[in-house]
Amino acid sequence: MDANADGVMDSAREGSRAYEWEDYDGASYLYRLYRLAADQGDADAQYNLGTMYAVGLEVEQNDAEAFRWRWLAANQGHAHGQFALGVMYERGCGVERNYAEACRWYRLAADQGHAKAQFNLGVMYVNGCGVEQSDAEAFRLFEMAANQGCADAQYNLGTMYANGCGVEQSDAEAFRLFRKAANQGCADAQCNVGAIYAVGLGVEQSDAEACRWYREAADQGHAQAQYNLGVMYEEGCGVEQSDAEACRWYREAADQGHARAQCNLGVMYEEGRGVERNYAEAFRWRRLAADQGHAQAQFNLGVMYMMGCGVEKSDAEACRWYREAADQGHAGAQSNLGIMYEEGRGVGQNYAEAFRLFREAANQGCADAQYNLGVMYAMGRGMEQSDVKAFLLFGMAANQGHAQAQYNLGVMYERGRGVRQDYVKAFLLFEMAANQGHALAQRRLGSV
């Protein structure tokens, strides 16, 4: 190596040290050092100069210049440059987006053992971007990166073991990898470790450990972990029960747009738990969740419109939100929408549609729907009257503790409708309903 070359290398090394130390006071000097070395073909200097342009460090941010210098470094086999070039092609920064080119550069860096390139290329295989989708190839790449300690790769590899994608399903391996990533501060992995402890999947169940890991992720702003921690506080699992803490964590997640947290926060405002009761706030949070397609929030919104609670009463709006939830298979919404059709509230009266909705909800085990369907059979509304079917449906609802169904079933035993007359069973059913505060059942007890 000649003296000039030695000087170039010394300049590149000195510039690299200044860059690593973030010596901002000597930035113009830093730039001159890198530029001198880069112009004479030093790949490290070219890569570092590209990074300065990419982040706007002591130069005006310029993606095109960043791409140019990184391209020069990458074409000399510089692994970091190849990886950075792949990122720029993937994101369309300084160059037209091109997934195939991104994969080509990721592969060149990955073949040199660059862990982040291996991880990114694995993601491209998972999504089939720029390459043919392949879980097996994604698994191979994630494994290589994971073995170098890449937390994101460990997390993704754990997910593949958990779901049996590209590898035989293994809860034990999933937990091992999630735990390794979690120990490096990966919030997604910390949340998953918490969830595994919460249900005892392949480990001893521990609410305390679940809370510990949820908190680690929640403190990093992980919305799902914040929601989960809120649930643990609301239910008093692994921590002392606290509605105020539950609300705190629900709000943290809700502010990030987490629909279930928004829905739960709405419940807390409606019931005045952990916060002062406020129906308008309950409505606001439920509306945010409902607009994201959250079925329970849509159902709750329908109830608020139906009752005029926190919002002006509107049967039409109630029906709209019940329908949104019902179309997602929400049994309570199907049952309530059935009532609206049966009574002609907010929609034209339609017994056939009411029957269809009650039946869909009843088939999911909804006690209210089973009771309502029983009433339709008992009254012969929209279908042929049948005491036998009414009796069976009242029985299904009564077995779930539905007081009105217990009372109606008692009446059928008392009168021998759809079943052999039996005063003893009638008395027992009236007693069950009466114990739940059913006024008619309480009065009826003395007459059986």
C-alpha positions in Angstrom: 0.0 0.0 0.0 1.5 3.4 -1.0 1.6 6.5 1.3 -1.4 8.1 -0.4 -3.5 5.0 0.2 -2.4 4.9 3.8 -3.5 8.5 4.2 -6.9 7.7 2.7 -7.4 4.9 5.1 -6.2 7.0 8.1 -8.7 9.6 7.1 -11.5 7.1 6.8 -10.7 5.6 10.2 -10.5 9.1 11.8 -13.8 10.0 10.3 -15.4 6.8 11.4 -14.3 7.4 15.0 -15.6 11.0 14.9 -18.9 9.6 13.5 -19.2 7.0 16.2 -18.5 9.5 18.9 -21.1 11.9 17.4 -18.5 14.7 17.4 -21.0 17.3 16.1 -18.6 20.2 16.8 -16.2 18.8 14.2 -18.9 17.9 11.7 -17.5 19.8 8.8 -14.2 18.3 9.4 -15.9 14.9 9.7 -17.6 15.4 6.3 -14.3 16.4 4.7 -12.6 13.3 6.0 -15.3 11.0 4.7 -15.6 12.8 1.4 -11.8 12.6 0.8 -11.8 8.9 1.5 -15.0 8.2 -0.3 -13.8 10.0 -3.5 -10.8 7.7 -3.5 -13.0 4.5 -3.3 -13.1 3.7 0.4 -16.3 1.7 0.9 -16.6 2.4 4.7 -16.4 6.1 4.0 -18.9 5.9 1.1 -21.3 4.0 3.4 -20.9 6.5 6.3 -21.2 9.5 3.9 -24.5 7.9 2.6 -25.7 7.6 6.2 -24.9 11.3 6.9 -27.1 12.2 3.9 -29.8 9.8 4.9 -30.3 11.3 8.3 -29.2 14.8 7.6 -26.2 14.7 9.9 -24.3 18.0 9.3 -25.4 18.0 5.7 -28.8 18.8 4.2 -30.9 15.6 4.2 -30.9 14.1 0.7 -32.1 10.6 -0.1 -30.7 10.7 -3.6 -27.2 11.5 -2.4 -27.6 8.9 0.4 -28.6 6.3 -2.3 -25.6 7.3 -4.5 -23.0 6.8 -1.8 -24.5 3.7 -0.5 -24.7 2.2 -4.0 -21.0 2.9 -4.4 -20.2 1.1 -1.1 -22.6 -1.8 -1.9 -21.0 -2.4 -5.2 -17.7 -3.0 -3.5 -19.3 -5.7 -1.4 -19.9 -3.6 1.7 -22.5 -5.6 3.7 -24.0 -2.6 5.6 -24.2 -0.7 2.3 -26.0 -3.6 0.6 -28.4 -3.8 3.5 -29.0 0.0 3.5 -29.6 -0.1 -0.3 -32.1 -2.9 0.2 -34.0 -0.7 2.7 -34.0 2.2 0.3 -35.4 0.0 -2.6 -38.0 -1.4 -0.2 -39.2 2.0 1.0 -38.7 3.9 -2.2 -36.3 6.4 -0.6 -34.0 8.1 -3.2 -35.0 5.5 -5.8 -38.2 4.1 -7.2 -39.6 1.4 -5.0 -38.6 -2.1 -6.2 -39.1 -5.1 -4.0 -37.1 -7.4 -6.3 -34.1 -5.1 -6.1 -34.6 -4.8 -2.4 -34.5 -8.6 -2.1 -31.4 -8.8 -4.3 -29.4 -6.4 -2.1 -30.7 -8.0 1.1 -29.6 -11.4 -0.1 -26.1 -10.1 -0.9 -25.8 -8.7 2.6 -27.4 -11.8 4.2 -24.9 -14.1 2.4 -22.2 -12.2 4.3 -24.0 -12.9 7.6 -25.7 -9.5 8.0 -28.4 -10.3 10.6 -30.7 -7.4 9.8 -30.5 -8.3 6.1 -31.4 -11.9 6.9 -34.3 -10.7 9.0 -35.6 -8.3 6.4 -35.2 -10.9 3.6 -37.2 -13.3 5.8 -40.0 -10.8 6.1 -40.0 -10.4 2.3 -40.5 -14.2 2.0 -43.3 -14.2 4.5 -45.2 -11.5 2.6 -44.1 -12.7 -0.9 -42.7 -9.3 -1.8 -40.1 -9.4 -4.5 -39.8 -13.2 -4.1 -42.2 -16.1 -4.2 -43.8 -16.5 -0.8 -42.1 -19.3 1.3 -42.5 -19.9 5.0 -39.7 -22.4 4.8 -37.2 -19.9 3.4 -38.4 -17.2 5.8 -37.9 -19.6 8.7 -34.3 -20.4 7.5 -33.4 -16.7 7.3 -35.0 -15.8 10.6 -33.1 -18.7 12.3 -29.8 -17.4 11.0 -30.5 -13.9 12.2 -31.9 -15.2 15.5 -28.7 -17.2 16.2 -26.8 -13.9 15.9 -29.0 -12.4 18.6 -31.4 -10.4 16.4 -34.4 -9.9 18.7 -36.9 -9.2 15.9 -35.9 -12.5 14.2 -36.2 -14.3 17.5 -39.7 -12.9 17.9 -40.7 -13.8 14.3 -39.2 -17.3 14.7 -41.2 -17.8 17.9 -44.4 -16.8 16.1 -43.7 -19.4 13.4 -43.2 -22.1 16.0 -46.4 -20.9 17.8 -48.4 -21.1 14.5 -46.6 -24.1 12.9 -45.7 -22.0 9.9 -42.6 -23.3 8.0 -41.8 -25.6 10.9 -43.6 -28.2 13.2 -45.7 -26.4 15.8 -44.0 -26.2 19.2 -45.2 -24.1 22.2 -42.0 -24.8 24.0 -39.8 -23.5 21.2 -42.1 -20.5 20.7 -41.8 -19.6 24.4 -38.0 -20.1 24.4 -37.6 -17.7 21.5 -40.1 -15.1 22.8 -38.3 -15.1 26.1 -34.9 -14.5 24.4 -36.3 -11.6 22.4 -38.2 -10.3 25.5 -35.0 -10.3 27.5 -33.6 -7.9 24.8 -36.5 -5.5 25.3 -38.6 -6.6 22.3 -42.1 -5.3 23.3 -44.0 -7.7 21.1 -42.2 -10.6 22.6 -42.7 -9.3 26.1 -46.4 -9.1 25.5 -46.5 -12.7 24.1 -44.5 -14.0 27.1 -47.1 -12.3 29.4 -50.0 -13.9 27.4 -48.3 -17.4 27.7 -48.0 -17.0 31.5 -51.6 -15.8 31.7 -53.0 -19.0 30.2 -50.2 -21.4 31.3 -49.4 -22.5 27.7 -46.4 -24.9 28.2 -45.3 -23.1 31.4 -46.7 -23.0 34.9 -49.6 -20.5 34.9 -48.7 -17.3 36.7 -50.8 -14.1 36.7 -47.9 -12.3 38.5 -45.5 -13.2 35.8 -48.0 -12.3 33.1 -48.4 -8.8 34.7 -44.6 -8.4 35.0 -44.1 -9.0 31.3 -47.2 -7.0 30.3 -45.8 -4.1 32.3 -42.4 -4.3 30.6 -44.1 -4.0 27.2 -46.7 -1.5 28.3 -44.0 0.8 29.6 -42.6 0.9 26.1 -46.0 2.0 24.8 -47.2 -1.4 23.5 -51.0 -1.0 23.1 -51.9 -4.6 23.4 -49.9 -5.0 26.5 -51.4 -1.9 28.0 -54.9 -3.3 27.3 -54.0 -6.7 28.8 -52.6 -5.0 31.9 -55.8 -3.0 32.2 -57.8 -6.3 32.1 -55.5 -7.7 34.9 -56.2 -4.7 37.1 -59.9 -4.7 36.4 -60.1 -8.4 37.3 -57.5 -8.4 40.1 -55.4 -11.0 38.5 -51.7 -11.0 39.5 -52.2 -7.4 40.9 -54.4 -5.8 43.5 -57.7 -5.1 41.9 -58.0 -1.4 40.9 -60.5 0.1 38.6 -58.5 3.3 38.5 -55.4 1.5 37.3 -57.5 -0.4 34.8 -58.8 2.9 33.4 -55.3 4.3 33.3 -54.0 1.5 31.2 -57.1 1.2 29.0 -56.7 5.0 28.3 -53.1 4.5 27.3 -54.0 1.8 24.8 -57.2 3.6 23.7 -55.3 6.8 22.9 -53.3 4.7 20.4 -56.5 3.5 18.8 -56.8 0.1 20.4 -60.5 -0.8 19.8 -61.0 -3.2 22.7 -59.4 -0.7 25.1 -61.7 2.0 23.8 -64.7 -0.3 24.3 -63.7 -1.2 27.8 -63.0 2.4 28.7 -66.6 3.1 27.5 -67.9 0.5 30.0 -65.9 2.1 32.8 -67.4 5.5 32.1 -70.9 4.2 31.8 -70.6 2.3 35.1 -68.6 5.0 36.9 -65.8 2.5 37.7 -62.4 4.1 38.2 -63.7 7.3 36.7 -66.7 9.6 37.4 -69.7 8.2 35.6 -70.1 10.1 32.3 -72.5 8.7 29.6 -71.2 11.2 27.0 -67.6 9.9 27.4 -68.9 6.3 27.4 -70.6 7.1 24.1 -67.5 8.8 22.7 -65.1 5.9 23.4 -67.6 3.3 22.1 -68.1 5.3 18.9 -64.3 5.3 18.3 -64.2 1.6 18.7 -67.3 1.0 16.7 -65.9 3.0 13.8 -63.1 0.5 13.7 -65.5 -2.4 13.4 -65.5 -3.6 17.0 -68.7 -5.6 17.3 -69.2 -5.3 21.0 -68.8 -1.5 20.8 -71.3 -1.4 17.9 -73.7 -3.4 20.0 -73.2 -1.1 23.0 -73.7 1.9 20.8 -77.0 0.4 19.6 -78.2 0.0 23.2 -77.3 3.7 24.0 -79.2 4.9 21.0 -82.1 2.6 21.9 -82.2 3.9 25.5 -81.2 7.5 24.7 -78.3 7.2 27.1 -75.5 9.7 26.4 -77.0 10.5 23.1 -80.4 11.5 21.7 -82.6 8.5 21.5 -82.9 7.1 17.9 -84.4 3.7 17.0 -83.1 4.1 13.5 -79.5 4.6 14.7 -79.9 1.8 17.2 -80.9 -0.5 14.3 -78.0 0.7 12.2 -75.4 -0.2 14.9 -77.1 -3.5 15.8 -77.0 -4.4 12.2 -73.2 -3.6 12.0 -72.6 -5.9 14.9 -75.1 -8.6 13.9 -73.4 -8.9 10.5 -70.3 -9.9 12.4 -72.2 -12.6 14.2 -72.7 -10.8 17.5 -75.5 -12.7 19.2 -76.7 -9.9 21.4 -77.0 -7.6 18.5 -78.8 -10.2 16.4 -81.3 -10.7 19.3 -81.9 -6.9 19.8 -82.2 -6.3 16.1 -84.8 -9.1 16.0 -86.8 -7.2 18.7 -86.7 -4.1 16.6 -88.1 -6.0 13.6 -90.6 -7.7 15.7 -91.9 -4.4 17.2 -91.3 -2.3 14.0 -89.0 0.1 15.8 -86.5 2.0 13.5 -87.4 -0.5 10.7 -90.6 -1.8 9.2 -92.2 -4.6 11.2 -91.1 -7.9 9.8 -91.7 -11.2 11.8 -89.8 -13.3 9.3 -86.7 -11.2 9.7 -87.2 -11.1 13.5 -87.4 -14.9 13.4 -84.3 -15.3 11.3 -82.3 -13.0 13.6 -83.5 -14.7 16.8 -82.7 -18.1 15.4 -79.1 -17.0 14.5 -78.5 -15.7 18.0 -80.3 -18.7 19.6 -78.0 -21.1 17.8 -75.1 -19.3 19.4 -76.6 -19.9 22.8 -78.0 -16.4 23.4 -80.6 -16.9 26.2 -82.6 -13.7 25.3 -82.9 -14.9 21.7 -83.9 -18.4 22.8 -86.6 -16.8 24.9 -87.8 -14.5 22.2 -87.9 -17.3 19.7 -89.9 -19.3 22.2 -92.4 -16.4 22.4 -92.8 -16.3 18.6 -93.5 -20.0 18.5 -95.9 -19.7 21.5 -97.8 -16.9 19.8 -97.5 -18.1 16.3 -95.9 -14.9 15.1 -94.5 -15.3 11.5 -94.6 -19.1 11.7 -96.9 -22.0 12.7 -97.7 -21.9 16.4 -96.0 -24.7 18.3 -96.1 -25.2 22.1 -93.6 -28.0 21.9 -91.0 -25.8 20.2 -91.8 -22.9 22.6 -91.3 -25.2 25.5 -87.9 -26.5 24.2 -86.7 -22.9 23.6 -87.9 -21.6 27.0 -86.1 -24.6 28.6 -82.8 -23.7 26.9 -83.0 -20.1 28.1 -84.2 -21.1 31.6 -81.2 -23.4 32.0 -79.0 -20.3 31.5 -80.8 -18.6 34.4 -83.2 -16.4 32.2 -85.9 -15.4 34.7 -88.6 -14.6 32.2 -88.0 -18.0 30.5 -88.2 -19.8 33.8 -91.5 -18.1 34.5 -92.9 -19.0 31.1 -91.7 -22.5 31.4 -93.4 -22.7 34.8 -96.7 -21.5 33.2 -96.4 -24.3 30.6 -95.9 -26.9 33.2 -98.8 -25.5 35.2 -101.1 -25.6 32.2 -99.8 -28.6 30.5 -98.9 -26.7 27.3 -96.2 -28.5 25.2 -95.5 -30.8 28.1 -97.3 -33.0 30.6 -98.9 -31.0 33.4 -96.6 -30.9 36.5 -97.3 -28.5 39.4 -94.2 -29.5 41.3 -91.9 -28.5 38.4 -94.1 -25.4 37.8 -93.5 -24.4 41.5 -89.8 -25.0 41.3 -89.5 -22.8 38.1 -91.6 -20.0 39.6 -89.4 -20.2 42.7 -86.2 -19.9 40.6 -87.6 -16.9 38.7 -88.9 -15.3 42.0 -85.5 -15.6 43.6 -84.2 -13.4 40.7 -86.8 -10.8 41.6 -89.4 -11.7 38.9 -92.6 -10.1 40.3 -95.1 -12.2 38.5 -93.4 -15.4 39.6 -93.4 -14.2 43.2 -97.2 -13.6 43.0 -97.7 -16.9 41.3 -96.0 -19.0 43.9 -99.0 -18.8 46.2 -101.4 -20.0 43.5 -99.7 -23.2 42.5 
